[in-house]
Amino acid sequence: MSANFAFEVFHCAGAARLGRLTTAHGAIDTPAFMPVGTAGTVKAMLPESVASTGAQIILGNTYHLMLRPGAERVAELGGLHRFMNWQAPILTDSGGYQVMSLAALREIDETGVAFRSHLDGSRHKLTPERSIEIQDLLDADVTMAFDECTPFPATVEQASQSMTLSMRWASRSRQAFRARPGYGIFGIVQGGVFAGLRQDSARALRDIGFDGYAVGGLARPHCPGLHAERHAQSAQRAPRRRHVAARCRMRLPGLQRLQPRLSPPSLPLRRDPGEHAVDVAQPALLWRPHEGSARGDFVGHARRFRRRLSRRPGARRPARRLTMSGAA
């Protein structure tokens, strides 16, 4: 690891670890929950409100910030920390997942991904080198290697081709990363749900040498038990003195029915004392809406949730809105 970018392990219980990740903009106690600030803000919350929840790190999104307002513009304004008034650590994802979700608007080759913006249809090219450059311009404390997020379901051959491409991109990402005190880059394990491929991916990333390792491609609603097993297998291959991060789903007590379509900043977070989180370094996938869902789905869930609350004994019903006919 680079100077001033370090991961300390204080206690171990089986495969679980209690530690601290130190970066240029502060330390993160792990395991940690990281709110999503996709476009430079955690929706519906002030930076002070986010900090008051105990969050020590937030996530920014390379794909969205490169399109609007632009990485160069953010750099001219003092970097993402100053841009969003957040002086604690920031992790940026590589943009790989968002590009993968634009299946009808992208073309993948060995050099990178050419795609059309979902905003205005303009053409862009995202390569490992460009992804790392954007994250550098944003001044991210933790940079993620550019990868292809393997779709699900996929055959062994498809997952193998996707994984090996991601490993070649990971090597290019590592070479493009500009080392400086307090900043680090994480590699991302891919390979779908195939244990052998994920182990090969973890070994390849370890040979390249990263400051941390993320377990990617498992934030799917299918086969949660299988995914937990693959997560454990991937983590076992990572160096023990490196930070291991997970893309995962989490459940909050009492919100199981609403959980699949809720965004973390939209509700206050509470966790029972007996519950334990996991290391999370790319929670762009936490509570991600299912494919094909729209903003209206969340609005509908919120309305139904309020209706259920209003039916409880002693609950105060909201006043009805008067219409012109009602007022007459």
N, C-alpha and C positions, 0 to 999 in steps of 0.2 A: 504494500500500500504506500501511497505517497505520504510525504511528511504532513502531519496534522490531520490526516484522514485515516482513522484507525477504528477497529472494532475490538472492544474488550469483552471477554466472557467472565461474568462474575459467579455464575452458578449453573450447574447442569443437572437435569433430572431426566434420565433416559436420553432421548433425542432432543428434548426441549432445552432451550438455553435462555438465561437472563443475561442481557448485556447492554452495551452502550456503543453507539456509532457516533464518532466525532467528525464534524465537517467544518468548513470554513465559516459557516454562519451559526454554529452551535452544535449541541449534542442531542441525540435521539435515544431515549431509553427503549430497549426492545424487550419483549415484543411490543409493537406499536400499531396504532390505527392512524391512517393517513387520509384526511379529507381530500376530496377531489376539487381542484380549482382549475378545471379544464381550460377555460379561455382567460385565465388571469384573475379569476375571482371564484370564491366558493359561493354558489348561488344563494341569495337571500340572507347572507350573513356578512357582517363587517369583519375586517381582519381581527379587531379586538375581541369580537364575539367568538371567532374561531379559536383564538389563543386561550380564551377563558374556559373552553371545554377541556383544556389540557393537551391539545394537539401540539406536537413539536415539529412536525413536518407536513407539508402539503404537496400535492402533485399538480404539475402543469402539463399541458398537452402540446407536443411539437407540431402535430398536423394542424390543429386549429389556430395556434399562434403564428405559424408561418403564413397562413392564408390571411389572417386578420388579427392584429394590425400589422403583422410582419415582424420577423426576428430582427432585422436591421433597425427598424423603428424602435422596437423595445430596447435594443442596445443603446441607441442614441439617447433614450430617455433615462438611462442609468441602470438598465437590466430589469429582470422580472421582479426582483425583490423590491426595488423602489417603485416600479410600475404598479404593483398591487399592494404596496405598503405592508409587506411581510418580511421582517428581518430575520426570521428563523430559516432553517434549511428548506430547500425545495428540490424535489425530484421531478425530472421530466421524462415522459415515456418517449419512445423513438418515433412514434407515428405508424408503426407497423400494423397494429390492430385496426386503426381507422382506415388505412389503405386497403387492408384485407376486406373490410366491410363494404368497400366500394367496388364490388366484383364487376358490376356492369360499366364502371367508369375507369378501369385501370388495365394496364398491360405490364406484365412482369417479365424481366429478362435477367441475365447475369449481372448487368450493371446496376439495376435498381428497379424502381417502379415509376412508370409514366401514368399520370391520372389526370382527370378533369375535376376541378373544384366543384364541390356540391353547392357552393354559393353562387358562382357566376359562370361556371363552365370553362373557365380558363385552364390552360394546360400547364402542368408542372411535372418536374422530374425529381424524385426523392431517391437518393443513393445513400449508402452507408456514410460516405464522407460528408454529404450535405446534411444528413440528419445530425451527425455529431457537431458540425459547424453551427447549426441552428441552436442546439442545446448549449453550445459554448457562448453564442451571442446572448442567449437568455440568462446566462450566468447560473446554470443549474448546479447545485452542489453534487447531486448524483445524476450522472448521465447513463442512459440505457442504450445498449448496443442495438443497432437496427436489425430487425428480424422479420421473417414471414410467419405470421400466426397461422399455423396449420388448421384448415377448416375441419369441422366435425359434422358428419362422419367422413372418414377417409380410409382408403385401403393402406396396407403396409407399404406398397410401392409409392403411393402418393405422399404418405407421411415421411418416408425415407428421403425422397427427392426434396421435399420442403425443408426437412431438418438439415440435410447437407448444404443446401443453399444458405440457410440461416447461419451455419457455421462458417462458411466462406465470407459472408457479410460480417460476422462477428470479428473475424480476423482483420478485415478492412476497417471496421469501427475502432478496434483497439489501436491500430496504427494511426488513425486519424485523430484520436483523442489527444488533446494538448494537456500534458501533465502540469499541474500547479498545486501549491500547498493547499490542503483542505478540500480538494475536489477528487472525485473518483468515478469510475465507470463500471457498470455491472453487465455481465453476460447473461443471456436468457436461455434456459434449457427448453428445447422443443422436442418433438417426436411423437406428438399425439398421445394416444392412450397405450402405446406399445412400449413395454418395459425395456426391451433391448435397445430400441432407438433412443429412448430417454437416457439410458446409461451411456450410450455412445456419445450423445450430445454433451452430457456432463463431463465426460472425459476430455472431449475436444476443447471445451471451454476452459477446463483446468489447465490443459497444455498451453493454450493461448495466454492465459494469465490475466485475471481481472481482479478488481478490488472487492467485488461481491458477486453473488450469483442469484438470479431470479428464477423461480420455477414457473414457467409460462405455459399457456395453452391449455390449462385445466379448469378454467372458470366456465364450466358448462353445466346446465341443469341435469344432464344425463349421467347415470351411473355414479353417484357421489362416492360410494364406497370404493369403486375402482379408481377414481381420481385421487382419493386420499392415499391409496396404496402407491400410485404412481408418484405422487408428491413426495412421499417418504423415500422411495427409491432414488428419485432425483437428488434429494437433499443429502443422502448418504454419500454421494459421489463428490460433493463439494468439499473443499478444504475446510477443516474444522475451525480454523482461525479466520475465516472470512464470513462476512454477513450473508446469510441466506434469506432471500425474500420470496414471498409467495403471491401469485395472483389467485385470489380465492373469493368465495362467497362467505358471508357471515350472517348469522341470524340473531335478532334481538328478541328477548322475551316479550310476548304479547303482540308481536308484529309479524308473525309467521305468514298470515294471509296476505298482508300488504307488502311483505318484503321483496318479492321479485320485481316490483315496479317502483320502489321508493329510491330516492337519492339520499346519500348520507347527510348532507347539510339540511334537509328539509324537516328533520325532527330532532329533538334533543336526544343525545345518546346516553343510555344507561345500561350497565352490565351488572348482573348479579355478582356478589363477591366470589362465589364459587366458580364462575366461568373464567376461562382463560382464552386470550386471543392468540393469534399467530403472527409471526413476523410478516408484515405487509409492506412491500415496496412498490407495487404497481396496482393500486386499488382503483384504477380506472375501470376495472371489471367488477368492483363491489357494487351490488345492487344494479347491475347494468340491465336496462330494459331488454326484454326478449326481442329477437329479430322480428321486424314487422310491426312493433308496437309504436305508438305515437304519443305525443305529449298529452293528448286527450285521454289516454288510458289512465295516466296518473291522476288527472283531474277527476275522472269518474270514480277511481278508488277513493280519493279524498272525500268526495260527496257521499259515497255509500258509507264510509267510515263515520262521518258526522251524523248521518241518519241513524246508524246503529247506536251511537252515543245518546242521541236524543230520545231513543226509545227506552232507555234505562229508567227505573222508578226514581222519581224525584228530579229527573233531568229537566232543565229549563229549555222549552222549545223556542227556536229562533222566531222572531217576529216576521210575519208574512209581509212580502213586499206589495204595496198598494199599486193597483193598475188604474187606468183612467175609468174603466167600468166600475171597479170596486170603489173608487173615490166618489163616484156619482151616487 
